Amino acid sequence: MKQKKEFKIIECQGTPYEIGRQWGERCRENMRQALAMTFGGIAFMHQASPEAIIANAVKYLPGLQAFDPDLADLIRGQADGAGMKFEEALALKCGFDLGAYYQQLSGLCTSFAVTGSATRDGRTLLGQNIDWVPGTPLDLVRVTRPDGITQLTLVLWGIAEYTLSSAGYGMCANSTWAAEPYRFSMPIGFYLPRAMRQQSLGQALEVLKETARGLGYYVLASAEGEIKGIESTQEEYQILEPERDFLVHSNHYLTERFKPIDLVNAVVPDSLCRVDRIKRLIEESHGELTREKMMEILSDHDGDPVAICRHGKPDDPYRSDSLASYVMLPADRAFYIAYGNPCQYEYIEYKL
């Protein structure tokens, strides 16, 4: 029998600063733990002190002020609420980018989006397993914004945000790596929140086209059946369209011109197997896919311990596990989350 583990939703509303302060107060311990993991991980890989890490993070501040002053205010609120310095909260938001080129992470997420002819009732489903370092904190935050948009966001490590919007669309994200020089750009912790504040999927995609560079793949899917994926390198991007009303991804590039610089074999060699597996399972049930079927697929163990449902080896210092799994139904404004490996934990419904 599966275990039941439920998130306590963190409710936030008001101005960006007020939202940030409520967020920081109610996620204080997880934010502090995430910051400690950021400092510890980067120090381990790059022998950098907290002071040096913060100094590098502050280099992003002028760009943040110009790009999204509301987010800068939210981060100030988070810092005040969590009893942290603003520069520490900023460093946390930049943590993924500051440590993005670690070469020994073993797996980071398998995602899907399906709609139309692929599903039993024609409605859109999207979701993924979130594979990351065991012990990384997760929070579930519901934000009501001044413009009336409500967001339900699963937050990993205080940085990565997987969001369902009351505007009728949701998002999944997978990490990618490329062998290319780093170009100073907007951190993921800056551009994802702005993209998901938009009033439509199309507007969110425009933000990603402008700012997402080199460190991730994203898929957006709407209640109306629109699905758009985007891959990028440091210099360019490619929009991915669904085939037969579905789109799947893991951690390697699907765009042909990006493959020569793909680091998949060095970083996540099991990525190709995972995307082939989820694609085959979806094709086998094409036209009959339901929420329950996708939850079953996300629990698949073919290729264990580097399967879709991931259970890392205990003696692997770079272990990654499926810390959570989710399925979104944008039309129902419903977010189903298993807080742990989906083979072991029940999916619990959370509503906008």
N, C-alpha and C positions, 0 to 999 in steps of 0.2 A: 504494500500500500504506500502511495506517495505521501510525503510529508506536506504540511501546510505551513507556509511561512509568508507572512503578509507585511507589506510596506505600510508604514504610517505616513499618510500624505502630508507634506509640508505645504500649508496654505499661505500664499503671499499675494498682496495686492497694494495698489497705490502708485506713487511715483516710482521711477527707477531706483532712487536711493532708498525709499521705504521698502520696496520689494527686496532689495539687496540686504537691508538690515534685518528684516524678518527672516530671510533665508539664512543669513549668517548666525543669527541667534539660535535658530532651530536646528541647524546642521553644524553647530560649533565643533563638536568632537570629530565628526567625519571630515570637516575641512582641515582641522589641525592634523589629523592622521594622514590625509591626502598630501598635505604640504610636507610632512615628515618623509613620506614615501618619495615625493619628488626630489627633495634634497638628498635622501639616501641613495636613490637609484642613480642620479646624475653624478653624485660623488663617487659611487662605486665604479661607474663606467668611465668617467672623465677626470677623476681626482679633483673635482671643483668644490670649493667651499660654498656655504650658503650665501656669503657676501658676494662671491663672484657670480653665482647663479642669479641672484637678485639684480646685480648690475647689468647682466645681459638682458634680463626681462624688462628692465626699465627702458632699454633701447626701443622697445615696441610702443612705449607710451605716447609719443607724439603722433604716431600713426593711428593709434586707438582714438585719441582725442578728436582727430579729424574725421575718422571713419564712422565712429559710433559713440558720441558723447554720452548717450543714455546708458550704454554698457559701462563706460568709465564710472558714471555715478552709481550704477548697480554694484560694481566691484568695491567702490568706497563704502557703500552700505554693508556689503558682505564683511569687509574688514572690520568695520565698527561693531557689527553684530557678533562676530566671532572673536573679538578681542585680539585681532591681528593688525599688523601694520599694513597700510595700503600696498606697499611694495611687495609684501609677502603674498597678499591675495592676488596681486597682479602676476607674480611669479608662478602661482598655482595655475592660473588661467593659461599661462604660456608653457606649462610643464611638458605637454606632449611634444610641442615643437622644439623646445630646448633639448629634449632627449630623443628626437625623432629618428636618428640614424643609428640607434643601438642595433647591433647586427645579430643578436642571438635570441630574440623573442621567437617563441615556437608556434604561435598561432593566434590569429586575431579576427574571429568572427566570420560567419557564413550567413548571407542575407537573401531574401526573396521579395518579390512583389508579383502578385497575380490578380487578374481581373477578367471580366467578360467571358469569353468562351472557355477559359481555363477553370473557372469556378462553377460550382453546382448552381448557384443562384445568380451568377453574373456580377456579383458585387466584388469590390476590391478588398484584398487582404495583403498586408505586408508585415515583415518581421525578421527576426534574426536571433541567433545566439550571440551573447557578448562574452567573448573569450579574452581573459586577461589574467594578471597576476593574482593568485589567491590572497584573500585578505584586503583587496582594494575596496574602499568604501563605495557604497551606492546609496543614493537618495531618490525619492520620488517627490517631485515638487509640482504643485498646481499654482500657476500664476494667472491672476486676472489683471489685465493691462488697462490703462486709461482709455484705449481706443475700443474696448469691449471684447477683444480677443482673449480667450482663455487657452492656456497651454498646459498639458500634462507631460512632464519631462522626467525621464529616467536619467539621472546624472551619474556618470562613472568618474571616480577619481577627482571630482570637482571640476572636470574639464569637458569631457565628451558628453553631449546632450542628445538624447534620442527622444524626439518630440512628436506628440500628436496635437494638432491645432484645431480649435473650434471653427477655423476657416475651411475645414473639410479635407485636410491632407496630413500625411505623416511622413517620417523620414527614417531611413536606416543608414548606417555608416560602416565601412570596412577600411582598414589600414592598407596602404600600398607603399612600396619603397622603390626608388629609382637610383641608379648609379649616375648621378649628375651633381654638379656644384650647387650648393644651396644659394638661393636668391632670397634676400631679405624681403619677407612678405608678411601678410596678416596671419597671426596664429589661428588655429582651429577654434580655440576657446573664445576668439573674438567674432569670427564670421558666422559660425553656426547659429549663435543666438539671434543675430540680426536676420539671417535668412529665414529662420522659423518664426519671426515676428511679422512676416509679410501677410498680406490679405489673400494671397492666392499661391498655388503651386508655381505658376509661371513667374510671379515676382520673386519667389524664393529661389527659383532656378537662376534668375538673372543675377542675384547676389552671389551665388556659387560660381557662376561663369566669370564673374569679375574678380573674385577673391580666393577661391579654392585652388591651391597650387601645390601639387606634389606629394601630399601626405595622406590622401584619402580618396575613397570612392563613396559616392552618395547616391541613394535612390529616393526619389520623391514619388508618392502615389496618392491619388485623390479619390474621393467618393464618386466622382464622375467617371472614373475609369482611366484617367490619364496616368501614365507611368513614364518617368524620365530618370535615367541614370547619368552620372557625370564622372569621368575619370580625368585626372590631370597629371601633368609633370610640372616642373618649376616654370616652364615657359608657355605651355599651351594646355588645352583641354579638349575632350571629345564627349559629345552627348551620345549616350547609348539608348537605343529604342528597344522595346520589348518585341519578342518574336512569339507568335501564337499566344499573345496576351500574357506573357510572363517574362520576368527578368531575374536572373540570379547572379550572385557574385561571391567571391571570397577575398583573397588578398593578392591576386596577381592581375596584371593588365590584360584586358580582353581586346584592346585597341592594337592593331597590328603594328602601327608605327611607333608605339611605346615599348614594344617587347624587347628591342635590343638593349634597353637600359634597365629592364626589370630585374630587381634583386631577389625575385621570389625563391630561387633555388638556394640562395645563401641564407635568407631570413625565414621563410615559411614554405619549405618544399612540399608540405602536404596540401597546400592551397589548391593545386590543380585537381587532386583527388576529391576534395570536399565539394568543389563546384560541379564536377562531373557527377558526383553522387546525388546532390540535391536536384540537379537538372533531370537526372534519370527518374528519380522518385516522383517529381512533379509531372513528368511526361507520362509515367505509368498511370497516374490518376487524373490526367488532363480531362477537364470537363466535369469532374466530380470532386474538385478540391473544396474543402470546407475549413473552417477554423480548427476543428478537431483534427482533421487530416494533416494540416500544416504543423500542428503541435506534435503529432506523431512523427512527422518527418524531422522536425528539429530535435527529436529524441533519438535519432538513428545512431547506431554504434558501429556501423561498418567501417573498418580501418582503425578501430580502437588501438591505442589511446589518442590517435589524432583524427578522430571522427568528427562528424557534425556536432554531436553532443560530446564535449571534450572533457576527458578526465586525465590530466597530466600525470606523468610519473612522479611519485613522491621524492625520488632522489635527483630530479632534474632541477638545477638551480635557476633555470629559465622557464620553469613550468608555467603553463597557462591552462586554466579551467574555464568551463562555461559558468560564469558567475551569475548569469541571469539569461532568460529567454523570453521573448515577447512576440505577440501577434497583435496587430492593430486592425481595427475595422473603422475606417474614417467615416463611413455613412452613419454608423451607430455612435460615433464619438466614444468608442470603447477601446480600452488598452488592457490586454490580458498579459500578465507577467508571472513567470515562474521564477521565484527568488532563489536561484541555485540551478543545478543541472535539471533540465526538464524531464529526465527519466526518473528523478527522485522527488521533485517538488511539483505540487499542483499549480496550474495557472489560475490566478485570481483576477477577477474583473475589477477594473478601475474605470470610472466614468468621468468625462469632462464636466 
